[in-house]
Amino acid sequence: MTAAVTSPVTEPSAATEPSAWPLRRLLPLAAAIVLVPLGLLLAGGGDWPAALTVDLSGPLGSASDWIIDNRDGHPVFLYFFGHISNAVVLSVRGVYLVLLAAGWAGVTAAAGLIAWRLAGVRLALSAVAAFAVCGLLGMWVPTMQTLALMVVAVAASVAVGGLLGLAAGLSDRTFRALRPVLDTMQVLPAFAYLLPVVLVFGIGVPAAVLATVVYAAPPMARLTALGLRDADEGVLEASASLGATGRQRLLTARLPLARKELLLGVNQSIMMALSMAVIASVIGAGGLGDRVYQALASVDVGAALAAGIPIVLLAVVLDRMACGRRGPDGLSGRAGWAVAAVATVAVALAGRFLGRPGWPDAWHVGIAEPVNRAVDWMTAHLYSGVPVIGGTADWAARFTGWVLDPLRGGLQALPWWAVLLLVGALALLVGTWRTALTAVLAMSAIGVLGVWDASLDTLSQVLAAVAVTLVLGFAVAVAAARGPRFERVLRPVLDVCQTMPQFVYLIPVVALFGVGRAPAVAAAVVYALPAVVRITTQGLRGVDPVAMESARSLGATGWQQLRQVQLPLARPALLLAVNQGVVLVLAVVIIGGLVGGGALGYDVVFGLAQGDLATGLVAGAAIVCLGLVLDRVTQPTERRTGAGKGA
């Protein structure tokens, strides 16, 4: 009985890879024997050698100057990028004008009726309430601006991602070519997408929409390819045996069988598009994100919260609509949609005839002033001087002094070759030589770009945030996996947290901790925690019941069952949780540059704000490289090379 419990964990390494792990442990040691003397000869300190640094500020500055000077006259910009920009502007403006013409009554009715058709009465009422709250908070016009941008960006993301996924799903060669590109794009923080489009399209709506499309299209492409490639072979063979052509098999078999993945791809594209549309306020997207950005810049927490609440409500409603699985009841599908369309038009016309297309000024509830008073009270009473426990400012200062500063100092004091060796060894332990080579080259590129210290500063924040996230996430996940009642209470909280854009998490941490590196880490922890908790909980609850019953029959305590059975058997889920935690933490740590996080995030923000595209592009490239490093050292090779890799 004991062997039955432990064999799922011990047998694979012993049977399938008898010498892999010892070899992987010896190879980094051999590399160290070679690299340590070489590193001591080249440089003994922690800084990256100046001789190995390439100054790109001049070439990048010249390139950006050329692009800016030729934006209005070069044929490439006039006849290609110019047409794209004009199409985006016209599309967003057209959707925005339609929303304004419908008025608050028509838009609210449309949201409720669409939600009713997709998911039922409960979501319909929630949608109506959400849009009403947006109006009550005085954010109706910014909400419509964000919604117009979202409609265009999501439509383009679904179209582009669907076409790429279709090509990858039907062609092995295309799938092999796209997979590394999608892998790379999946781990990049949102900020990394801003500067390239700003360089080509300038500040404004076109750059914001195209950055959103580039950010939101990969999950649609990946999930479409996954659904098409995992289609039931028996059904496809039956369709072929009936004489169906390739196009008929695609339309009548492959796409219907992939419906679940396609809908999930649309859902993920919507969520990522909303997140990016909010972040793109930095480059002129306008709307709710711009209100949050401006409020954070002036540390006006009340105004930021007034714009942040509609973002959260919009995210929750759109997420539930995209996940709707309601079938027609009472009315057929087409008849139901026809009724919804007629009712929307009738309500919109009624609102215009009554002379109130815009949200009435009298129906506003100002929360900025009460929130700012509450923040002032917290500043006076909770920031410091609280007996025994200290205040939030004290916690932030201690975390910075006891954790962040020593960690940053330790990383920056390490010799550069030791950092490369450590990265290669970690990547080799979870992957192959190709994985390790990719990680080492990406880390080396950071040094070549001349942002070694700033990247290690960002890395120290990421490591600290990941450590806190994993400790809290695993503890909460264990409690949720072992307590069904607690898991039911926790589920709606996780649902809401996972739909909130990254920008929103900066608001409460600024209110509690002020600005600095510690608030940036706190926002990253709060953002990454729901994903870690959910993945770990699912992994622990998915452990084979036979193994658990065998452990209980042998008299194992609850702690022994967790340590010796559940955790080992849930290892793939735990590794996935670590990987996702790292990727999500990095995304928010970079955005933390807006609230004093410094390092690479500050360089990107500075480059965008001051028009110093050379500084911003170098920092963006370093962020890309750091994301690749962190992904490679935390993602086992079997996840990247497996046939069914999800988003």
C-alpha positions in Angstrom: 0.0 0.0 0.0 2.8 2.4 0.7 4.3 1.8 -2.7 1.0 2.6 -4.3 1.0 6.0 -2.6 4.5 7.0 -3.4 5.1 5.4 -6.8 3.4 8.2 -8.9 6.1 10.5 -7.5 9.2 8.4 -7.4 8.8 6.1 -10.4 9.1 8.7 -13.3 12.5 10.0 -12.3 13.8 6.5 -11.7 12.4 4.8 -14.7 12.3 7.3 -17.4 15.4 9.5 -16.6 17.9 7.4 -14.7 20.8 9.7 -15.2 19.2 13.0 -16.2 19.2 14.7 -12.8 22.8 13.7 -11.7 24.0 14.9 -15.1 22.1 18.2 -14.8 23.7 18.7 -11.4 27.2 18.0 -12.7 27.0 20.1 -15.8 26.5 23.4 -14.0 29.4 22.5 -11.7 31.6 21.8 -14.8 30.5 25.1 -16.2 31.4 26.9 -13.0 34.9 25.4 -13.1 35.4 27.0 -16.5 33.5 30.3 -16.0 34.7 31.3 -12.5 38.4 31.7 -13.5 37.3 33.4 -16.7 35.1 35.8 -14.8 37.8 36.6 -12.3 40.1 37.5 -15.1 37.6 39.7 -16.8 36.0 41.4 -13.9 35.9 40.8 -10.2 33.1 43.2 -9.2 29.4 43.0 -9.5 29.1 45.5 -12.4 28.8 44.4 -15.9 32.1 45.1 -17.7 32.0 48.4 -19.6 33.9 46.7 -22.5 30.9 44.4 -23.0 28.3 47.2 -23.1 26.9 48.6 -26.3 25.6 52.2 -26.1 22.4 52.2 -28.1 21.2 55.7 -27.1 22.8 57.3 -30.2 21.5 54.9 -32.8 18.1 54.7 -31.2 17.9 58.4 -30.8 18.8 58.9 -34.5 16.3 56.2 -35.6 13.5 57.8 -33.5 14.4 61.2 -34.8 14.3 59.9 -38.4 10.9 58.3 -37.8 9.5 61.4 -36.2 10.8 63.6 -39.0 9.4 61.3 -41.7 6.1 60.4 -40.1 4.2 62.9 -42.3 6.1 62.5 -45.5 7.6 59.1 -46.1 5.6 56.7 -48.3 5.7 53.9 -45.8 3.9 56.1 -43.2 1.7 57.8 -45.7 0.4 54.7 -47.6 0.7 52.0 -44.9 0.9 53.1 -41.3 -1.1 56.2 -42.1 -4.0 54.2 -43.5 -3.9 51.9 -40.5 -3.9 54.9 -38.1 -6.8 56.5 -40.0 -8.8 53.3 -40.0 -8.3 52.9 -36.2 -9.3 56.5 -35.5 -12.4 56.3 -37.7 -13.5 53.0 -36.2 -13.1 54.2 -32.6 -14.8 57.5 -33.4 -17.6 55.7 -35.1 -18.3 53.4 -32.2 -18.0 56.3 -29.8 -20.5 58.3 -31.7 -22.9 55.3 -31.8 -22.6 55.0 -28.0 -23.3 58.7 -27.6 -26.2 58.6 -30.0 -27.7 55.7 -28.0 -27.5 57.7 -24.8 -27.1 56.4 -21.4 -30.6 54.8 -21.5 -29.8 53.0 -24.8 -26.3 51.8 -23.7 -27.6 50.6 -20.4 -30.5 48.8 -22.0 -28.2 47.2 -24.6 -25.9 46.0 -21.8 -28.7 44.5 -19.9 -30.3 42.8 -22.9 -27.1 41.4 -24.2 -26.2 40.0 -20.8 -29.7 38.5 -20.6 -29.3 36.7 -23.9 -25.9 35.5 -23.0 -26.1 34.5 -19.3 -29.6 35.2 -17.9 -31.5 37.6 -15.8 -29.0 37.8 -12.9 -26.2 39.0 -15.1 -28.6 41.4 -16.9 -29.4 43.1 -13.6 -25.8 43.2 -12.7 -24.9 44.8 -16.1 -27.6 47.5 -15.7 -26.4 48.2 -12.1 -22.8 48.4 -13.3 -23.4 51.0 -16.0 -25.7 52.9 -13.6 -22.8 53.1 -11.1 -20.5 54.4 -13.8 -22.9 57.2 -14.4 -23.5 57.9 -10.8 -19.8 58.3 -10.2 -19.6 60.9 -13.0 -17.6 58.6 -15.3 -20.1 58.1 -18.0 -18.2 59.8 -20.8 -14.8 58.2 -19.9 -16.6 54.8 -19.7 -17.9 55.3 -23.2 -14.5 56.3 -24.4 -12.9 53.1 -22.9 -15.8 51.0 -24.2 -15.4 52.4 -27.8 -11.7 51.6 -27.7 -12.4 48.2 -26.3 -14.9 47.3 -29.0 -12.5 48.1 -31.8 -9.5 46.5 -30.1 -11.3 43.3 -29.2 -12.7 42.9 -32.6 -9.3 43.3 -34.2 -7.7 41.0 -31.6 -10.2 38.2 -32.2 -9.8 38.6 -36.0 -6.0 38.6 -36.0 -5.6 36.0 -33.3 -8.3 33.8 -34.9 -6.6 33.8 -38.3 -3.2 33.1 -36.7 -4.7 30.3 -34.6 -6.4 28.9 -37.7 -3.2 28.8 -39.6 -1.3 27.2 -36.6 -4.1 24.7 -36.0 -4.1 23.5 -39.6 -0.4 23.5 -40.3 2.3 21.9 -38.2 5.0 24.1 -39.8 3.1 27.3 -38.9 2.4 26.0 -35.4 6.2 25.4 -34.8 7.0 28.8 -36.2 4.4 30.7 -34.1 4.8 28.8 -30.8 8.1 30.5 -29.7 6.7 33.9 -30.7 3.5 33.3 -28.7 5.5 32.0 -25.8 7.6 35.1 -25.8 4.6 37.5 -26.1 2.8 35.7 -23.3 5.5 36.6 -20.7 6.1 40.2 -21.7 4.7 42.9 -19.4 2.2 45.2 -20.9 4.5 48.2 -20.7 6.9 46.5 -23.1 4.3 46.9 -25.9 3.9 50.7 -25.6 7.1 52.1 -26.8 7.4 50.4 -30.2 3.9 51.5 -31.3 4.5 55.0 -29.9 7.7 55.2 -32.0 5.7 54.4 -35.2 2.3 56.0 -34.5 3.0 58.6 -31.9 1.0 59.4 -28.8 -2.7 58.9 -29.3 -5.6 56.5 -29.9 -4.0 54.6 -32.8 -1.0 53.7 -30.8 -3.2 52.7 -27.8 -5.5 50.5 -29.9 -2.6 48.7 -31.8 -0.7 48.1 -28.6 -3.9 46.6 -27.2 -4.3 44.4 -30.2 -0.8 43.1 -30.1 -1.2 42.4 -26.4 -4.6 40.7 -26.6 -4.3 38.7 -29.8 -1.8 35.9 -28.6 -4.3 34.2 -26.2 -6.9 34.0 -29.0 -4.3 32.6 -31.4 -3.0 30.0 -28.9 -6.4 28.8 -27.8 -7.7 28.6 -31.4 -4.8 26.5 -32.4 -5.2 24.3 -29.3 -8.8 23.7 -30.0 -8.3 22.9 -33.7 -5.3 20.6 -33.0 -7.1 18.7 -30.2 -10.3 18.0 -32.2 -11.5 14.4 -32.0 -9.8 12.4 -34.7 -12.7 10.0 -34.9 -15.1 12.7 -35.8 -12.7 14.1 -38.4 -12.2 10.7 -39.9 -16.0 10.1 -40.0 -16.4 13.5 -41.7 -13.7 12.6 -44.3 -15.2 9.2 -45.0 -18.5 10.9 -45.9 -16.7 12.8 -48.7 -16.4 16.2 -46.9 -13.8 18.6 -48.3 -11.2 20.2 -46.2 -13.3 23.4 -45.9 -16.4 21.4 -45.0 -14.5 19.5 -42.3 -13.3 22.8 -40.9 -16.7 24.4 -40.8 -18.8 21.4 -39.7 -16.3 19.5 -37.5 -13.2 21.3 -36.4 -14.6 24.7 -35.5 -17.7 23.2 -33.7 -15.5 20.9 -31.7 -13.2 23.8 -30.8 -16.1 26.0 -29.6 -15.1 25.8 -25.9 -11.5 27.0 -26.7 -12.7 29.7 -29.1 -15.0 31.1 -26.5 -12.3 31.0 -23.9 -10.0 32.8 -26.3 -12.5 35.6 -26.8 -12.9 35.8 -23.0 -9.1 36.1 -22.5 -8.8 38.6 -25.3 -11.5 40.8 -23.7 -9.8 40.7 -20.3 -6.3 41.4 -21.7 -7.6 44.2 -24.0 -9.3 45.9 -21.1 -6.2 45.6 -19.0 -4.1 47.1 -21.8 -6.6 49.7 -22.7 -6.3 51.1 -19.2 -2.5 50.9 -19.2 -2.4 52.6 -22.6 -3.7 55.8 -21.0 0.0 56.5 -20.6 0.2 56.9 -24.4 -3.0 58.8 -24.9 -5.8 56.2 -24.8 -8.0 58.5 -22.8 -11.1 57.2 -21.0 -11.1 55.7 -17.5 -7.4 54.8 -17.6 -6.4 58.4 -18.2 -8.5 59.5 -15.2 -6.7 56.9 -13.0 -3.3 57.9 -14.4 -3.8 61.6 -13.9 -5.2 61.0 -10.3 -2.2 58.8 -9.4 0.2 61.4 -10.8 -1.2 63.9 -8.4 -1.7 61.3 -5.6 -5.5 62.0 -5.6 -6.7 58.6 -4.4 -10.3 59.7 -4.3 -10.4 60.6 -8.0 -8.4 57.4 -8.8 -10.9 55.3 -7.0 -13.8 57.0 -8.7 -12.4 56.0 -12.1 -11.1 52.6 -10.8 -14.5 51.4 -9.7 -16.1 51.6 -13.2 -13.0 49.8 -14.6 -13.6 46.9 -12.2 -17.4 46.8 -12.9 -16.7 46.9 -16.7 -14.2 44.1 -16.3 -16.6 41.9 -14.3 -19.5 42.4 -16.6 -17.5 41.8 -19.8 -15.9 38.7 -18.3 -19.3 37.2 -17.4 -20.8 38.1 -20.8 -17.8 36.4 -22.6 -18.3 33.3 -20.4 -22.1 33.2 -20.9 -23.3 29.7 -21.8 -27.1 30.3 -21.7 -29.2 28.6 -24.2 -32.5 30.0 -25.6 -35.5 29.6 -23.3 -38.9 30.8 -24.4 -37.5 32.5 -27.5 -35.3 31.1 -30.2 -31.9 32.5 -30.7 -32.6 34.8 -33.6 -36.0 35.8 -32.2 -34.5 36.6 -28.8 -31.7 38.8 -30.4 -34.3 40.5 -32.5 -36.4 41.4 -29.5 -33.3 42.6 -27.7 -32.3 44.8 -30.6 -35.8 46.3 -31.0 -36.0 47.0 -27.2 -32.6 48.7 -27.3 -33.6 51.0 -30.1 -36.9 51.8 -28.5 -35.3 52.7 -25.2 -32.6 54.8 -26.9 -35.2 56.7 -28.9 -37.3 57.3 -25.8 -34.2 58.7 -24.0 -33.5 61.1 -26.8 -37.1 62.2 -27.1 -37.1 63.0 -23.4 -34.1 65.2 -24.0 -31.6 63.3 -21.8 -29.1 61.4 -24.0 -26.3 62.2 -21.6 -26.2 61.1 -18.0 -28.1 63.7 -16.0 -25.8 66.0 -14.0 -28.1 65.8 -11.0 -27.6 62.0 -10.8 -24.0 62.2 -9.6 -22.5 60.9 -6.3 -19.1 62.3 -5.6 -16.9 59.9 -3.7 -13.5 61.6 -4.3 -13.8 64.0 -1.4 -14.9 61.5 1.2 -12.3 59.0 0.1 -9.6 61.7 0.3 -10.7 62.5 3.8 -10.5 58.9 4.7 -7.0 58.8 3.2 -6.0 61.8 5.2 -7.3 60.1 8.4 -5.3 57.0 7.6 -2.2 59.2 7.0 -2.7 60.8 10.3 -3.6 57.7 12.3 -2.5 54.5 10.5 0.7 55.5 8.6 2.8 55.5 11.7 2.5 55.6 15.5 0.1 52.7 15.9 0.9 51.0 19.2 2.7 47.6 19.1 2.2 46.9 15.4 3.3 50.2 13.9 1.7 51.9 10.9 1.5 51.1 7.2 4.4 53.5 6.5 6.4 51.7 9.1 5.7 48.3 7.5 6.7 49.7 4.1 9.9 51.2 5.5 10.8 48.0 7.3 10.1 45.8 4.3 12.2 48.1 2.2 15.1 48.2 4.7 15.0 44.6 5.8 14.1 42.9 2.5 14.3 45.0 -0.6 17.5 46.9 0.1 19.6 43.8 1.2 18.2 41.7 -1.7 19.0 44.5 -4.2 22.5 45.0 -2.7 23.2 41.3 -2.7 22.2 40.9 -6.4 24.2 43.9 -7.5 27.2 42.8 -5.5 27.3 39.4 -7.2 29.9 39.2 -10.0 28.1 39.3 -13.4 29.4 35.9 -14.4 28.0 34.4 -11.2 24.6 35.8 -12.1 24.8 34.3 -15.5 26.0 31.0 -14.1 23.1 30.9 -11.6 20.6 31.7 -14.3 21.9 29.0 -16.5 22.0 26.4 -13.7 18.4 27.2 -12.7 17.2 27.0 -16.3 19.1 23.7 -16.8 17.5 22.2 -13.7 13.9 22.7 -15.1 14.7 22.4 -18.8 17.2 21.6 -21.5 20.5 23.1 -22.7 18.4 25.1 -25.1 16.4 26.5 -22.2 19.5 27.4 -20.3 21.2 29.0 -23.4 18.1 31.1 -24.0 18.0 32.3 -20.4 21.8 33.1 -20.3 21.7 35.0 -23.6 18.7 37.0 -22.4 20.4 37.9 -19.2 23.6 38.7 -21.1 21.6 41.0 -23.4 20.6 43.0 -20.3 24.2 43.7 -19.5 25.0 44.5 -23.1 22.2 47.1 -23.1 23.8 48.9 -20.2 21.0 48.5 -17.7 22.4 45.8 -15.5 22.0 47.5 -12.1 18.4 48.7 -12.9 17.5 45.2 -14.1 18.8 43.7 -10.9 16.8 46.3 -8.9 13.7 45.2 -10.7 14.7 41.5 -10.2 15.0 42.1 -6.5 11.5 43.5 -6.3 10.2 40.6 -8.4 11.9 38.0 -6.1 10.6 39.6 -2.9 7.1 39.8 -4.3 7.1 36.3 -5.6 8.3 34.9 -2.2 5.5 36.7 -0.4 2.9 35.7 -3.1 3.9 32.0 -2.9 3.9 31.9 0.9 0.4 33.5 1.1 -0.9 31.8 -2.0 0.1 28.3 -0.9 -1.2 28.8 2.6 -4.6 30.0 1.3 -4.8 27.3 -1.3 -4.1 24.5 1.2 -6.9 25.9 3.4 -9.3 26.1 0.3 -8.4 22.6 -0.9 -9.0 21.1 2.5 -12.1 23.2 3.4 -14.9 23.2 0.8 -16.9 25.9 2.6 -13.9 28.2 2.7 -13.3 27.5 -1.0 -16.9 28.5 -1.8 -16.5 31.7 0.0 -13.2 32.4 -1.6 -14.3 31.7 -5.2 -16.2 34.9 -5.9 -13.4 37.0 -4.4 -10.9 35.3 -6.7 -13.2 35.7 -9.7 -13.4 39.5 -9.1 -9.7 39.9 -8.4 -8.7 38.0 -11.6 -10.8 40.3 -13.8 -9.4 43.6 -12.4 -6.8 45.3 -14.7 -3.3 45.8 -13.3 -3.7 49.5 -13.0 -6.4 49.3 -10.5 -4.2 47.6 -7.9 -2.1 50.7 -7.6 -4.9 52.7 -6.0 -5.3 50.9 -2.7 -1.5 50.5 -2.1 -0.9 54.2 -2.7 -3.7 55.0 -0.2 -2.1 52.6 2.4 1.6 52.9 1.8 2.2 56.0 -0.2 4.8 55.8 -3.0 8.0 53.8 -3.2 9.2 50.3 -4.0 7.3 48.6 -1.2 3.9 49.7 -2.5 4.9 48.5 -6.0 5.7 45.1 -4.5 2.4 45.1 -2.5 0.4 45.8 -5.6 2.3 42.9 -7.4 1.5 40.5 -4.6 -2.2 41.4 -4.6 -2.4 41.1 -8.4 -0.6 37.7 -8.6 -2.1 36.1 -5.5 -5.5 35.0 -7.0 -3.9 33.1 -9.9 -1.5 31.3 -7.5 -4.3 30.4 -5.1 -6.6 29.1 -7.9 -4.0 27.0 -9.7 -2.7 25.5 -6.5 -6.1 24.8 -5.2 -7.1 23.0 -8.4 -3.9 21.0 -8.3 -4.4 19.9 -4.7 -8.0 19.0 -5.2 -7.2 17.1 -8.4 -4.9 14.6 -6.6 -6.0 11.0 -7.2 -8.5 10.1 -4.5 -7.2 6.5 -4.5 -3.8 7.8 -3.4 -5.4 9.9 -0.6 -7.5 7.0 0.6 -4.5 4.8 0.7 -2.6 7.3 2.8 -5.6 7.6 5.2 -5.9 3.9 5.5 -2.2 3.7 6.6 -3.0 6.1 9.4 -1.3 9.2 7.9 -2.2 12.5 9.6 -3.6 15.4 7.6 -0.1 17.1 7.6 1.5 13.8 6.4 -1.1 13.5 3.6 -0.4 17.0 2.5 3.4 16.7 2.6 3.9 13.2 1.3 0.9 12.8 -1.1 -0.8 15.9 -2.2 2.1 18.2 -2.7 4.2 15.7 -4.6 1.4 14.6 -6.8 0.3 18.2 -7.4 3.9 19.2 -8.5 2.9 20.2 -12.1 0.2 22.5 -10.7 2.6 24.0 -8.2 5.3 24.7 -10.8 2.6 26.3 -13.0 1.5 28.5 -10.1 5.1 29.6 -9.5 5.6 30.4 -13.2 2.3 32.4 -13.4 3.1 34.1 -10.2 6.5 35.3 -11.5 5.0 36.5 -14.8 2.1 38.4 -13.1 4.4 39.9 -10.5 6.8 41.2 -13.1 4.0 42.9 -15.0 2.9 44.9 -11.9 6.4 45.6 -10.7 7.1 47.3 -14.0 3.9 49.4 -13.7 5.1 50.2 -10.2 7.4 52.7 -11.8 4.3 55.0 -11.8 4.2 54.9 -7.9 7.9 55.1 -7.1 9.0 51.6 -7.9 12.0 52.9 -9.8 14.3 50.7 -11.9 13.2 49.6 -15.4 9.6 50.7 -14.8 10.7 54.2 -14.1 12.9 54.3 -17.2 9.9 53.3 -19.4 7.6 55.9 -17.8 10.3 58.5 -18.1 10.9 57.7 -21.7 7.2 57.9 -22.5 6.6 61.1 -20.5 9.7 63.0 -21.7 9.8 61.7 -25.3 13.2 60.1 -24.6 12.4 57.0 -26.7 16.0 55.8 -26.6 15.9 55.4 -22.8 12.4 53.9 -22.9 13.2 51.4 -25.7 16.4 50.2 -24.0 14.4 49.7 -20.8 11.6 48.0 -22.7 14.1 45.6 -24.3 15.6 44.8 -20.9 12.1 44.1 -19.6 11.6 41.7 -22.5 14.9 39.9 -21.7 14.1 39.8 -17.9 10.7 38.3 -18.7 12.3 35.6 -20.8 14.8 34.8 -18.1 12.2 34.5 -15.4 9.9 32.4 -17.6 12.7 30.0 -18.6 13.9 29.4 -15.0 10.4 28.7 -13.7 8.7 26.9 -16.5 9.5 23.2 -17.0 10.3 22.1 -20.5 7.4 19.7 -20.8 4.9 22.6 -20.6 6.6 24.4 -23.5 7.0 21.4 -25.7 3.8 19.6 -24.9 1.2 19.2 -27.6 -1.6 20.8 -25.7 -0.3 24.0 -24.4 -2.9 26.4 -23.3 -2.8 30.1 -22.8 
